[in-house]
């Protein structure tokens, strides 16, 4: 979908027990950098201001998204790991991805990131393959050399 036709949607209330996703930013596309529109949420302890991590949903079907960056990116603060917040947060935003017309979402993780790989397994995502990160990308510059590509059909 052309970026000029993109409309951000109201994500609604996103709560799963003690986990609430709070919308922090709606990020417009930056085509010259290869960025697609994205939502950025904080993972918050329900009923508090305590942030436990973050999750982003990128809306687009570029090669960069599908092969390397993924539609969903997340991070859980060390103090809150082991409680499946990442998997629960992903489940909360999948309906928003579907409302934007995505038929599948891709999550990419570094091969040595066992926790993120386990999150993908918990979600029922299918490991499709592992790809080499191109040397000309920002990901490569930060040290990423490969990405495991997981797909979730919506």
Backbone as ProteinMPNN parsed JSONL, in Angstrom:
{"seq_chain_A": "XXXXXXXXXXXXXXXXXXXXXXXXXXXXXXXXXXXXXXXXXXXXXXXXXXXXXXXXXXXXXXXXXXXXXXXXXXXXXXXXXXXXXXXXXXXXXXXXXXXXXXXXXXXXXXXXXXXXXXXXXXXXXXXXXXXXXXXXXXXXXXXXXXXXXXXXXX", "coords_chain_A": {"N_chain_A": [[0.841, -1.163, 0.0], [0.614, 2.199, -0.866], [2.454, 4.712, 0.902], [1.232, 7.208, 1.206], [-1.43, 6.593, 1.301], [-1.814, 5.414, 3.689], [-3.403, 4.829, 6.786], [-3.383, 5.275, 10.193], [-4.784, 3.197, 12.677], [-7.127, 3.048, 15.421], [-5.904, 1.293, 18.049], [-7.373, 0.29, 20.129], [-8.244, -1.074, 23.392], [-5.673, -2.868, 24.817], [-5.155, -5.441, 26.603], [-4.0, -8.047, 28.667], [-4.521, -9.687, 31.32], [-2.118, -8.995, 33.692], [-0.694, -7.505, 31.923], [-0.523, -4.688, 29.894], [-0.722, -3.005, 26.829], [0.444, 0.08, 25.891], [-0.03, 2.636, 23.694], [2.621, 4.42, 22.388], [3.83, 5.755, 20.241], [3.049, 6.71, 16.875], [4.568, 5.987, 14.057], [5.515, 7.518, 11.113], [5.943, 6.449, 7.682], [9.216, 6.3, 6.294], [10.31, 6.448, 3.446], [12.785, 6.888, 2.097], [14.614, 5.835, 3.857], [13.78, 3.307, 3.941], [11.854, 2.655, 5.79], [8.73, 1.568, 7.036], [5.321, 2.505, 7.914], [4.683, 2.497, 11.454], [3.639, 1.238, 14.647], [4.341, 1.939, 18.022], [4.525, 0.504, 21.119], [4.409, 0.572, 24.703], [5.072, -1.987, 27.033], [3.229, -2.396, 29.773], [2.741, -2.737, 33.283], [-0.378, -3.629, 34.206], [-2.607, -1.137, 35.305], [-0.688, 0.459, 36.442], [2.196, 2.653, 36.193], [4.386, 1.327, 35.465], [6.804, 0.371, 33.28], [7.551, -2.466, 31.384], [8.747, -3.305, 29.117], [8.905, -3.153, 25.505], [7.087, -3.083, 22.393], [6.813, -3.247, 18.878], [4.883, -2.718, 15.941], [5.176, -3.097, 12.603], [3.912, -1.927, 9.578], [3.844, -3.125, 6.537], [5.094, -4.523, 3.457], [7.693, -4.771, 2.529], [10.829, -5.947, 1.147], [12.836, -5.688, 3.045], [11.42, -5.703, 5.489], [10.077, -8.226, 5.41], [12.207, -10.016, 5.074], [14.315, -9.318, 6.908], [13.852, -7.351, 9.072], [11.294, -7.863, 10.103], [7.756, -7.822, 10.952], [7.051, -7.471, 13.555], [8.654, -6.338, 16.433], [10.243, -6.733, 19.55], [11.035, -6.228, 23.029], [11.828, -7.191, 26.274], [12.286, -5.957, 29.487], [14.976, -6.95, 31.556], [14.347, -7.595, 34.254], [11.714, -8.447, 34.081], [11.561, -10.678, 32.527], [10.802, -14.073, 31.454], [8.136, -14.413, 31.942], [6.504, -14.625, 29.844], [5.732, -12.262, 28.593], [6.452, -11.14, 26.099], [5.38, -12.939, 24.162], [2.679, -12.781, 24.862], [2.2, -10.058, 24.384], [2.629, -9.964, 21.63], [0.454, -11.528, 20.758], [-1.598, -9.803, 21.469], [-1.317, -7.713, 19.609], [-1.642, -8.87, 17.125], [-4.345, -8.902, 16.032], [-4.561, -6.193, 15.259], [-2.672, -6.047, 13.231], [-3.943, -7.71, 11.374], [-6.224, -6.161, 10.865], [-5.097, -4.212, 9.327], [-4.802, -5.497, 6.986], [-2.793, -7.365, 6.665], [-1.827, -10.611, 5.806], [-0.136, -12.393, 6.846], [2.333, -12.317, 9.409], [5.735, -11.516, 9.957], [8.359, -12.433, 12.08], [11.577, -11.762, 13.021], [14.565, -13.103, 14.334], [17.716, -13.162, 16.04], [19.881, -15.933, 15.536], [21.118, -16.912, 17.888], [19.485, -16.074, 19.945], [17.84, -17.448, 22.178], [15.6, -17.027, 23.848], [13.868, -15.332, 22.354], [13.44, -16.988, 20.187], [12.063, -19.028, 21.456], [9.794, -17.596, 22.181], [8.624, -17.217, 19.65], [8.006, -19.886, 19.055], [6.123, -20.428, 21.095], [4.094, -18.795, 20.195], [3.268, -20.224, 18.049], [4.423, -19.777, 15.653], [5.925, -20.456, 12.491], [9.115, -21.615, 11.724], [10.752, -20.523, 8.969], [13.16, -20.097, 7.522], [16.714, -19.362, 7.727], [18.452, -16.416, 7.185], [21.151, -14.575, 5.679], [22.26, -11.429, 6.805], [22.403, -8.509, 4.892], [25.488, -6.814, 4.19], [25.332, -4.029, 3.807], [23.366, -2.972, 5.438], [21.825, -1.321, 8.339], [21.411, -3.114, 10.381], [23.427, -5.008, 10.059], [25.606, -3.366, 10.567], [25.284, -2.995, 13.312], [26.038, -5.432, 14.192], [24.513, -7.702, 13.655], [24.359, -10.713, 11.926], [22.93, -12.844, 10.904], [19.47, -13.805, 10.479], [16.802, -15.548, 11.86], [13.838, -16.485, 10.367], [10.523, -16.251, 11.148], [7.125, -17.13, 10.604], [3.769, -16.107, 10.993], [0.623, -16.989, 10.195], [-2.262, -15.095, 9.536]], "CA_chain_A": [[0.0, 0.0, 0.0], [1.424, 3.411, -0.886], [2.492, 5.353, 2.202], [0.305, 8.329, 1.288], [-2.759, 6.053, 1.546], [-1.821, 4.726, 4.974], [-4.126, 5.436, 7.896], [-3.239, 4.604, 11.474], [-6.048, 2.808, 13.278], [-7.188, 3.032, 16.882], [-5.663, -0.097, 18.431], [-8.286, -0.133, 21.178], [-7.63, -1.473, 24.656], [-4.868, -4.075, 24.63], [-4.852, -5.921, 27.96], [-4.011, -9.487, 28.949], [-4.195, -9.836, 32.731], [-1.246, -7.97, 34.252], [0.012, -6.853, 30.813], [-1.264, -3.739, 29.071], [0.069, -2.297, 25.826], [0.097, 1.496, 25.83], [0.507, 3.238, 22.469], [3.55, 5.518, 22.647], [4.081, 6.524, 19.025], [2.685, 6.272, 15.529], [5.73, 6.423, 13.291], [5.212, 7.533, 9.678], [6.915, 5.821, 6.776], [10.355, 7.085, 5.806], [10.691, 5.625, 2.301], [14.202, 7.018, 1.742], [15.37, 4.966, 4.766], [13.199, 1.97, 3.857], [10.989, 2.425, 6.939], [7.289, 1.542, 6.811], [4.602, 3.021, 9.09], [4.794, 1.582, 12.589], [3.11, 1.548, 15.97], [5.256, 1.593, 19.105], [3.801, 0.36, 22.382], [5.099, 0.167, 25.924], [4.471, -3.07, 27.811], [3.052, -1.779, 31.085], [2.051, -3.517, 34.307], [-1.743, -3.109, 34.214], [-3.003, -0.304, 36.433], [0.464, 1.193, 36.976], [3.016, 3.323, 35.187], [5.602, 0.523, 35.363], [7.093, -0.152, 31.949], [8.262, -3.747, 31.46], [9.378, -3.556, 27.829], [8.283, -2.462, 24.375], [6.787, -3.879, 21.209], [6.481, -2.445, 17.704], [4.23, -3.367, 14.809], [5.48, -2.399, 11.353], [2.9, -2.258, 8.58], [4.395, -3.037, 5.203], [5.519, -5.796, 2.869], [8.954, -4.579, 1.81], [11.798, -7.034, 1.32], [13.542, -5.474, 4.317], [10.542, -6.16, 6.576], [9.803, -9.663, 5.297], [13.424, -10.825, 5.175], [15.285, -8.994, 7.949], [13.369, -6.612, 10.247], [10.063, -8.422, 10.646], [6.641, -6.915, 11.241], [6.972, -7.284, 15.003], [9.902, -6.308, 17.188], [9.913, -6.598, 20.968], [12.082, -6.372, 24.031], [11.313, -7.206, 27.647], [13.323, -5.601, 30.447], [15.503, -8.158, 32.203], [13.626, -7.855, 35.507], [10.381, -8.993, 33.803], [11.655, -11.818, 31.611], [10.369, -15.365, 31.961], [6.69, -14.381, 32.233], [5.846, -14.69, 28.528], [5.183, -10.964, 28.191], [6.65, -10.921, 24.665], [4.379, -13.73, 23.428], [1.356, -12.214, 25.155], [2.105, -8.773, 23.686], [2.45, -10.278, 20.205], [-0.941, -11.949, 20.554], [-2.47, -8.631, 21.575], [-1.265, -6.831, 18.429], [-1.951, -9.568, 15.867], [-5.579, -8.417, 15.395], [-4.306, -4.902, 14.617], [-2.006, -6.377, 11.959], [-4.984, -8.227, 10.474], [-7.079, -5.037, 10.469], [-4.362, -3.483, 8.288], [-4.793, -6.293, 5.775], [-1.707, -8.336, 6.585], [-2.277, -12.014, 5.805], [0.858, -13.074, 7.669], [3.349, -11.435, 9.975], [7.068, -12.094, 10.09], [9.193, -12.06, 13.216], [12.939, -12.221, 12.785], [15.367, -13.116, 15.556], [19.077, -13.652, 15.884], [19.92, -17.376, 15.804], [21.546, -17.223, 19.253], [18.545, -15.518, 20.907], [16.968, -18.574, 22.542], [14.335, -16.557, 24.425], [12.991, -14.878, 21.27], [13.054, -18.171, 19.407], [11.024, -19.703, 22.252], [8.585, -16.774, 22.04], [8.028, -17.558, 18.355], [7.426, -21.228, 19.19], [4.917, -20.296, 21.919], [3.078, -18.172, 19.337], [2.891, -21.122, 16.958], [5.04, -19.308, 14.406], [6.692, -21.466, 11.771], [10.445, -21.231, 11.267], [10.805, -20.693, 7.519], [14.567, -20.264, 7.156], [17.669, -18.414, 8.304], [19.044, -15.664, 6.082], [22.28, -13.702, 5.977], [21.951, -10.004, 6.789], [23.286, -7.831, 3.933], [26.484, -5.942, 4.817], [25.035, -2.599, 3.67], [22.246, -2.582, 6.298], [22.092, -0.877, 9.71], [21.451, -4.318, 11.228], [24.773, -5.564, 9.929], [26.503, -2.429, 11.242], [25.2, -3.224, 14.758], [26.582, -6.741, 14.534], [23.656, -8.823, 13.251], [24.87, -11.392, 10.733], [21.874, -13.726, 10.379], [18.148, -13.71, 11.086], [15.839, -16.649, 11.702], [12.569, -15.905, 9.923], [9.322, -16.962, 11.598], [5.898, -16.624, 9.981], [2.493, -16.383, 11.63], [-0.481, -16.702, 9.289], [-3.392, -14.463, 10.227]], "C_chain_A": [[0.89, 1.23, 0.0], [1.334, 4.144, 0.456], [1.48, 6.488, 2.314], [-1.126, 7.856, 1.557], [-2.872, 5.4, 2.916], [-2.578, 5.527, 6.022], [-3.868, 4.615, 9.152], [-4.626, 4.346, 12.054], [-5.97, 2.948, 14.795], [-6.981, 1.589, 17.321], [-6.644, -0.621, 19.482], [-7.525, -0.488, 22.445], [-6.939, -2.809, 24.462], [-4.374, -4.549, 25.994], [-4.972, -7.437, 28.005], [-3.559, -9.651, 30.4], [-3.342, -8.683, 33.238], [-0.446, -7.221, 33.193], [-0.939, -5.944, 30.048], [-0.297, -3.111, 28.085], [-0.459, -0.867, 25.724], [0.777, 2.089, 24.599], [1.361, 4.44, 22.826], [3.747, 6.396, 21.418], [3.437, 5.861, 17.82], [3.766, 6.853, 14.636], [5.412, 6.386, 11.796], [6.293, 6.807, 8.884], [8.018, 6.829, 6.451], [10.932, 6.301, 4.628], [12.166, 5.704, 1.938], [15.103, 6.181, 2.657], [14.851, 3.526, 4.71], [12.271, 1.636, 5.013], [9.522, 2.496, 6.524], [6.595, 2.146, 8.035], [4.638, 1.991, 10.218], [4.103, 2.15, 13.821], [4.169, 1.133, 16.983], [4.472, 1.618, 20.413], [4.767, 0.098, 23.529], [4.335, -1.014, 26.509], [4.437, -2.564, 29.255], [2.348, -2.76, 32.017], [0.683, -2.879, 34.5], [-2.027, -2.322, 35.496], [-1.878, 0.485, 37.063], [1.128, 1.961, 35.844], [4.313, 2.545, 34.95], [5.758, -0.058, 33.967], [7.971, -1.388, 32.079], [9.002, -4.076, 30.173], [8.665, -2.769, 26.756], [8.022, -3.467, 23.267], [6.384, -2.933, 20.089], [5.799, -3.321, 16.665], [4.476, -2.506, 13.59], [4.498, -2.874, 10.288], [3.489, -2.04, 7.196], [4.889, -4.392, 4.743], [6.81, -5.637, 2.072], [9.853, -5.793, 2.018], [12.506, -6.905, 2.661], [12.711, -5.985, 5.5], [10.418, -7.681, 6.547], [11.053, -10.51, 5.515], [14.25, -10.57, 6.433], [14.688, -8.371, 9.215], [12.168, -7.267, 10.914], [8.999, -7.362, 10.851], [6.596, -6.557, 12.718], [8.384, -7.305, 15.58], [9.557, -6.061, 18.647], [11.159, -6.731, 21.827], [11.444, -6.289, 25.397], [12.484, -6.889, 28.575], [13.701, -6.831, 31.266], [14.725, -8.555, 33.463], [12.291, -8.583, 35.289], [10.395, -10.194, 32.861], [11.186, -13.101, 32.288], [8.892, -15.441, 32.283], [5.847, -14.377, 30.963], [5.198, -13.374, 28.098], [5.339, -10.731, 26.695], [5.602, -11.674, 23.852], [2.982, -13.157, 23.639], [1.154, -10.887, 24.436], [1.908, -8.99, 22.186], [1.009, -10.673, 19.925], [-1.898, -10.762, 20.605], [-2.45, -7.766, 20.318], [-1.553, -7.547, 17.113], [-3.275, -9.124, 15.242], [-5.411, -7.06, 14.711], [-3.608, -5.108, 13.276], [-3.03, -6.864, 10.936], [-5.901, -7.109, 9.993], [-6.414, -4.182, 9.396], [-4.212, -4.313, 7.019], [-3.634, -7.26, 5.645], [-2.286, -9.749, 6.671], [-1.35, -12.889, 6.637], [1.757, -12.002, 8.262], [4.644, -12.22, 10.118], [7.723, -11.547, 11.336], [10.574, -12.619, 12.92], [13.723, -12.112, 14.086], [16.776, -13.582, 15.226], [19.117, -15.13, 16.265], [20.297, -17.732, 17.233], [20.613, -16.679, 20.334], [17.492, -16.575, 21.252], [15.616, -18.113, 23.081], [13.372, -16.09, 23.334], [12.567, -16.036, 20.378], [11.949, -18.926, 20.132], [9.71, -18.92, 22.175], [7.875, -17.109, 20.735], [7.371, -18.937, 18.403], [6.132, -21.19, 19.994], [3.77, -19.723, 21.097], [2.575, -19.106, 18.24], [3.444, -20.675, 15.623], [5.88, -20.43, 13.804], [8.048, -20.903, 11.362], [10.531, -21.548, 9.777], [12.242, -20.937, 7.066], [15.418, -19.295, 7.96], [18.378, -17.756, 7.137], [20.227, -14.848, 6.585], [21.831, -12.25, 5.863], [22.92, -9.311, 5.822], [24.237, -6.841, 4.627], [26.153, -4.45, 4.757], [23.923, -2.112, 4.598], [22.714, -2.105, 7.671], [22.196, -2.082, 10.651], [22.849, -4.927, 11.223], [25.773, -4.685, 10.688], [26.459, -2.593, 12.761], [25.62, -4.624, 15.16], [25.719, -7.933, 14.169], [24.177, -9.424, 11.951], [23.84, -12.312, 10.098], [20.579, -13.455, 11.123], [17.379, -14.994, 10.81], [14.505, -16.006, 11.404], [11.407, -16.808, 10.323], [8.087, -16.293, 10.999], [4.693, -17.062, 10.806], [1.412, -16.014, 10.622], [-1.654, -16.142, 10.092], [-4.714, -14.923, 9.652]], "O_chain_A": [[1.832, 1.304, 0.788], [0.269, 4.193, 1.072], [0.925, 6.717, 3.389], [-1.955, 8.65, 2.0], [-3.933, 4.883, 3.264], [-2.416, 6.742, 6.133], [-4.106, 3.407, 9.174], [-5.526, 5.177, 11.934], [-4.884, 2.965, 15.375], [-7.804, 0.733, 16.998], [-6.737, -1.829, 19.701], [-6.326, -0.237, 22.56], [-7.55, -3.771, 23.996], [-3.325, -4.122, 26.476], [-5.906, -8.026, 27.461], [-2.363, -9.742, 30.678], [-3.775, -7.531, 33.221], [0.393, -6.387, 33.531], [-2.011, -6.364, 29.612], [0.814, -2.728, 28.452], [-1.648, -0.641, 25.501], [2.001, 2.051, 24.475], [0.894, 5.37, 23.484], [3.822, 7.62, 21.525], [3.297, 4.64, 17.749], [3.865, 8.069, 14.478], [5.073, 5.327, 11.267], [7.404, 6.587, 9.366], [7.782, 8.033, 6.348], [11.917, 5.579, 4.779], [12.75, 4.706, 1.517], [16.228, 5.851, 2.281], [15.409, 2.634, 5.348], [11.928, 0.47, 5.212], [9.124, 3.373, 5.758], [7.22, 2.286, 9.087], [4.625, 0.783, 9.979], [4.0, 3.363, 14.006], [4.818, 0.099, 16.824], [3.844, 2.617, 20.763], [5.814, -0.522, 23.343], [3.105, -1.041, 26.485], [5.477, -2.334, 29.872], [1.473, -3.516, 31.595], [0.588, -1.721, 34.909], [-1.733, -2.77, 36.605], [-2.07, 1.115, 38.103], [0.683, 1.924, 34.697], [5.232, 3.051, 34.307], [4.949, -0.875, 33.527], [8.988, -1.379, 32.773], [9.794, -5.017, 30.135], [7.916, -1.837, 27.045], [8.631, -4.534, 23.2], [5.697, -1.938, 20.321], [6.1, -4.508, 16.532], [4.056, -1.35, 13.528], [4.28, -4.074, 10.12], [3.615, -0.905, 6.738], [5.079, -5.302, 5.551], [6.995, -6.299, 1.051], [9.657, -6.57, 2.952], [12.748, -7.905, 3.337], [13.244, -6.627, 6.406], [10.635, -8.342, 7.562], [10.972, -11.602, 6.079], [14.831, -11.508, 6.98], [14.992, -8.821, 10.32], [12.034, -7.234, 12.137], [9.291, -6.168, 10.916], [6.155, -5.468, 13.088], [9.195, -8.173, 15.256], [8.67, -5.263, 18.948], [12.183, -7.269, 21.406], [10.613, -5.417, 25.651], [13.552, -7.489, 28.456], [12.848, -7.644, 31.621], [14.482, -9.739, 33.694], [11.794, -9.254, 36.193], [9.337, -10.668, 32.448], [11.171, -13.21, 33.514], [8.436, -16.438, 32.843], [4.636, -14.156, 31.004], [4.233, -13.371, 27.334], [4.436, -10.172, 26.072], [4.998, -11.101, 22.945], [2.195, -13.062, 22.696], [0.064, -10.613, 23.932], [1.122, -8.29, 21.548], [0.41, -10.201, 18.958], [-2.887, -10.721, 19.875], [-3.46, -7.144, 19.988], [-1.696, -6.892, 16.081], [-3.338, -8.977, 14.021], [-6.05, -6.802, 13.69], [-3.916, -4.424, 12.299], [-2.984, -6.474, 9.769], [-6.313, -7.108, 8.833], [-7.101, -3.499, 8.637], [-3.558, -3.876, 6.072], [-3.498, -7.917, 4.612], [-3.136, -10.032, 7.516], [-1.724, -13.977, 7.075], [1.921, -10.922, 7.695], [4.639, -13.426, 10.366], [7.654, -10.351, 11.617], [10.725, -13.8, 12.608], [13.566, -11.153, 14.842], [16.995, -14.306, 14.254], [18.453, -15.538, 17.218], [19.843, -18.754, 17.748], [20.914, -16.805, 21.521], [16.399, -16.589, 20.687], [14.595, -18.741, 22.803], [12.186, -16.416, 23.38], [11.446, -16.05, 19.87], [11.007, -19.409, 19.504], [8.635, -19.517, 22.111], [6.654, -17.267, 20.717], [6.29, -19.126, 17.846], [5.153, -21.84, 19.626], [2.616, -20.112, 21.273], [1.577, -18.817, 17.581], [2.992, -21.135, 14.575], [6.466, -21.242, 14.52], [8.127, -19.847, 10.733], [10.4, -22.704, 9.373], [12.509, -21.874, 6.314], [14.911, -18.514, 8.765], [18.846, -18.427, 6.217], [20.296, -14.479, 7.758], [21.11, -11.887, 4.934], [24.131, -9.507, 5.922], [23.832, -6.12, 5.539], [26.649, -3.682, 5.581], [23.567, -0.934, 4.546], [23.818, -2.419, 8.118], [22.976, -2.067, 11.603], [23.376, -5.31, 12.268], [26.671, -5.19, 11.363], [27.462, -2.364, 13.437], [25.567, -4.972, 16.34], [26.144, -9.073, 14.353], [24.409, -8.701, 10.982], [23.87, -12.539, 8.888], [20.582, -12.946, 12.244], [17.313, -15.464, 9.674], [14.082, -15.086, 12.104], [11.316, -17.961, 9.903], [8.009, -15.069, 10.899], [4.599, -18.205, 11.253], [1.297, -14.851, 10.235], [-1.992, -16.637, 11.168], [-5.771, -14.493, 10.112]]}, "name": "protein", "num_of_chains": 1, "seq": "XXXXXXXXXXXXXXXXXXXXXXXXXXXXXXXXXXXXXXXXXXXXXXXXXXXXXXXXXXXXXXXXXXXXXXXXXXXXXXXXXXXXXXXXXXXXXXXXXXXXXXXXXXXXXXXXXXXXXXXXXXXXXXXXXXXXXXXXXXXXXXXXXXXXXXXXXX"}
